[in-house]
Amino acid sequence: MPQVRANGLDVGFEVVGDGPPLLLLHGASSGGRLDFGHQITRLSREFTCYLPDARGHGATRWDAADGFSYDWLLDDVVAFADALGLGAFHLLGFSMGGGTAVGVASRWPERVLTLVVMGISTEREPRASVARRLFDAERIKRETPDWAAVLDRRHDPVQGEGGWERLLPVIGDAIASQNLLGPAELRRVDAPALVVAGDRDPFAPVDHAWALKRQLRDARLLIVPDCGHEVMARRPGIVNEALAGFYRSTAAIAAARAERYASQHSAP
């Protein structure tokens, strides 16, 4: 896996496809190909898909003993784009990556051509309570040893033994203490957006997804029936068709945004 130096990290990433840049941001404990495996083939026909590993995950080494902050993840994404020479880009994020994506779109709205977020809420609860239980490393090892073994294989080769055991609890703590985006910050997001949620998602209830959609300037909402958190994997057909329709309907707007960004940031 290639790496690029960004924000003090050696960020491991995968790149596939051809077309405008699309950054895909994975969820906690996961990776890009793991979360978006059912979408990459289709998306890579239209976009150059960049799948960076978040700090402390996969091939991007970070010791959780040195802390963890959602704000750092925002800076990581923009530094990653800068290191690869990407100006404006499409952005798609799931769960932790979705929270990162909407934060990036709020802080640097001119750089985001379109925004897709899945399985996120801008409210603290129930996310914090659910994460506190699911990210309990001792509970994982005790109750789901097979899952613990998967996490060992996924993260230990780069993060070192016990890397995920140190990381997940601090991510849970970060959720409980992170700065939440309010209406003023969300109104800064001016790119076309798609909010996706499963109707049984314990992290992001339907009413939270609806509220997020209403606070974004130009947003659509997809509620996937009979589905929990991992909508991309559980209902890939529905999600893929929704993504295709969204990108098709917003192509002209995205192209105009890309041209405007390029003209404003071209060398004199």
C-alpha positions in Angstrom: 0.0 0.0 0.0 1.4 3.4 -0.9 1.9 6.1 1.7 2.1 9.9 1.7 3.3 12.2 4.4 0.5 14.4 5.6 -0.1 16.3 8.9 2.9 14.5 10.5 1.6 11.1 9.5 2.6 8.5 6.9 -0.9 8.0 5.6 -1.5 4.6 3.9 -4.0 4.7 1.1 -5.4 3.0 -1.9 -6.3 4.7 -5.2 -8.4 3.2 -8.0 -10.3 4.5 -11.0 -10.1 7.5 -13.3 -11.9 10.8 -13.2 -12.5 13.6 -10.7 -11.1 12.9 -7.2 -13.4 11.2 -4.7 -12.2 10.7 -1.1 -13.8 7.8 0.8 -13.5 8.0 4.5 -14.1 4.8 6.5 -15.6 4.2 10.0 -13.9 3.4 13.3 -11.9 0.2 13.4 -12.4 -0.4 9.7 -10.8 0.6 6.4 -11.8 2.0 3.0 -12.0 -1.3 1.0 -13.7 -3.0 4.0 -16.5 -0.3 4.3 -16.9 0.5 0.6 -16.1 -2.8 -1.1 -19.5 -2.9 -2.7 -19.3 0.6 -4.1 -15.7 0.9 -5.3 -16.1 -0.9 -8.6 -19.0 1.3 -9.7 -17.6 4.5 -8.3 -14.2 4.0 -9.9 -15.8 4.1 -13.4 -16.5 7.8 -12.9 -14.0 8.9 -10.2 -10.5 8.5 -9.1 -11.2 7.0 -5.7 -8.8 7.7 -2.8 -9.2 5.5 0.3 -6.9 6.8 3.1 -6.6 4.9 6.4 -7.4 7.1 9.3 -4.8 7.7 12.0 -4.4 4.6 14.1 -6.1 2.4 11.5 -4.6 -0.1 9.0 -1.4 1.3 7.5 -1.5 4.8 9.0 0.4 4.3 12.2 -0.6 6.4 15.3 -0.3 5.4 18.9 -3.6 6.1 20.8 -1.5 6.8 23.9 -0.7 10.1 22.2 -4.4 11.0 22.1 -7.2 11.2 19.6 -9.4 14.0 18.4 -12.1 14.3 15.7 -10.7 17.7 14.9 -7.4 16.0 14.0 -9.2 13.9 11.5 -10.4 16.9 9.6 -6.9 18.3 9.4 -5.6 14.9 8.3 -8.0 14.8 5.3 -7.1 18.2 4.0 -3.4 17.6 4.5 -3.8 14.3 2.6 -5.5 16.1 -0.3 -2.8 18.7 -0.3 0.0 16.1 -0.3 -1.5 14.5 -3.4 -2.1 17.9 -5.1 -5.8 17.6 -5.0 -7.6 21.0 -5.0 -11.4 20.5 -4.8 -12.7 17.0 -4.4 -15.9 14.9 -3.9 -16.2 13.5 -0.3 -18.0 10.4 0.9 -17.8 9.2 4.5 -19.3 6.5 6.7 -19.8 6.7 10.5 -16.6 8.2 11.9 -15.6 9.1 8.3 -19.0 10.7 7.8 -18.5 12.9 10.8 -15.1 13.8 9.4 -16.5 14.5 6.0 -19.2 16.9 7.2 -16.7 18.7 9.4 -14.3 19.1 6.4 -17.2 20.4 4.3 -18.1 22.9 7.0 -14.6 24.2 7.6 -13.4 24.2 4.0 -16.7 24.4 2.0 -15.0 25.7 -1.2 -13.0 22.5 -1.5 -15.9 20.0 -1.4 -17.6 19.4 -4.7 -20.3 17.0 -3.3 -20.8 15.5 0.1 -22.2 12.1 1.0 -22.5 11.0 4.6 -23.8 7.7 5.9 -24.7 6.6 9.4 -23.9 9.8 11.2 -25.6 12.2 13.6 -24.5 15.6 14.8 -26.1 14.9 18.2 -24.0 13.4 21.0 -26.5 10.8 22.0 -27.1 8.0 21.4 -23.8 7.9 19.6 -21.7 8.2 22.7 -23.6 5.6 24.7 -23.6 3.1 21.8 -19.9 3.7 21.1 -19.0 3.3 24.8 -20.4 -0.2 24.8 -19.3 -1.3 21.4 -15.8 0.1 21.7 -15.1 -1.6 25.0 -12.0 -3.7 24.1 -12.3 -6.0 27.1 -15.9 -6.8 26.2 -14.9 -7.5 22.6 -12.2 -9.9 23.6 -14.4 -11.6 26.1 -17.7 -11.9 24.2 -16.6 -11.9 20.6 -13.1 -13.4 20.4 -13.5 -14.0 16.6 -14.0 -10.3 16.0 -11.1 -9.5 18.3 -8.9 -11.8 16.1 -10.1 -10.0 13.0 -9.1 -6.6 14.5 -5.7 -8.1 15.5 -5.1 -9.1 11.8 -6.4 -5.8 10.5 -4.4 -3.4 12.7 -1.5 -5.1 14.6 0.9 -5.5 11.6 1.4 -1.7 11.5 0.0 -0.4 14.8 1.7 -3.1 16.9 0.2 -5.6 19.3 -2.9 -4.3 21.0 -3.2 -1.3 18.8 -6.9 -1.5 18.3 -7.4 -2.2 22.0 -5.8 1.2 22.9 -7.5 3.0 20.0 -11.2 2.1 20.3 -11.7 3.3 23.8 -10.1 6.7 23.1 -12.4 7.1 20.0 -15.3 6.5 22.3 -14.0 9.2 24.6 -13.6 11.5 21.7 -17.2 11.1 20.7 -18.3 11.9 24.2 -16.2 15.1 24.2 -16.0 16.3 20.6 -17.2 19.8 19.6 -20.6 19.3 17.9 -21.5 21.1 14.7 -24.5 23.4 15.2 -26.8 25.0 12.7 -24.4 27.9 11.9 -21.6 25.4 11.0 -23.8 23.2 9.0 -25.2 26.1 7.0 -21.6 26.7 5.8 -21.8 23.4 3.8 -22.9 24.6 0.4 -22.1 21.6 -1.8 -24.9 19.3 -2.9 -25.2 16.6 -0.2 -26.8 13.2 0.3 -27.5 12.0 3.8 -28.0 8.2 4.1 -29.2 6.2 7.2 -30.6 2.8 7.9 -34.0 2.9 9.6 -32.6 0.7 12.5 -29.2 2.4 12.9 -28.4 2.6 16.7 -25.9 5.4 16.1 -27.9 7.7 13.9 -31.7 7.5 14.4 -33.9 8.5 11.5 -35.0 11.7 13.1 -31.3 12.7 13.4 -30.7 12.0 9.8 -33.8 14.1 8.8 -32.7 17.0 11.0 -29.2 16.9 9.4 -30.7 16.9 5.9 -32.8 20.0 6.8 -29.9 21.9 8.2 -27.7 21.5 5.1 -28.3 24.0 2.3 -28.8 21.5 -0.6 -29.4 18.0 0.7 -31.2 14.9 -0.2 -32.2 12.1 2.3 -32.1 8.3 1.8 -33.5 6.1 4.6 -32.7 2.5 3.8 -35.5 0.1 5.1 -34.9 -2.8 7.4 -31.2 -1.9 7.9 -28.9 -1.0 10.7 -25.6 1.0 10.7 -23.7 -0.6 7.8 -26.0 0.5 4.9 -23.4 0.2 2.2 -22.7 -3.5 3.0 -26.2 -4.6 4.0 -28.1 -2.9 1.2 -25.5 -2.3 -1.6 -28.0 -2.3 -4.4 -30.1 0.5 -2.9 -27.1 2.5 -1.9 -25.3 2.2 -5.3 -28.4 3.3 -7.2 -28.9 6.2 -4.9 -25.2 7.2 -5.4 -25.5 6.9 -9.1 -28.5 9.1 -9.2 -27.0 11.7 -6.9 -23.8 12.0 -8.8 -25.6 12.2 -12.1 -28.0 14.9 -11.0 -25.3 17.0 -9.4 -22.6 16.6 -12.1 -23.1 20.1 -13.6 -23.0 21.8 -10.2 -19.9 19.8 -9.2 -18.1 20.7 -12.5 -18.9 24.4 -12.0 -17.6 24.3 -8.4 -14.4 22.6 -9.5 -13.9 25.2 -12.2 -14.5 28.0 -9.8 -12.0 26.6 -7.3 -9.4 26.1 -9.9 -9.8 29.6 -11.3 -9.5 31.1 -7.8 -6.4 29.1 -6.9 -4.5 29.1 -10.1 -1.0 30.5 -10.2 -0.8 34.1 -11.2 
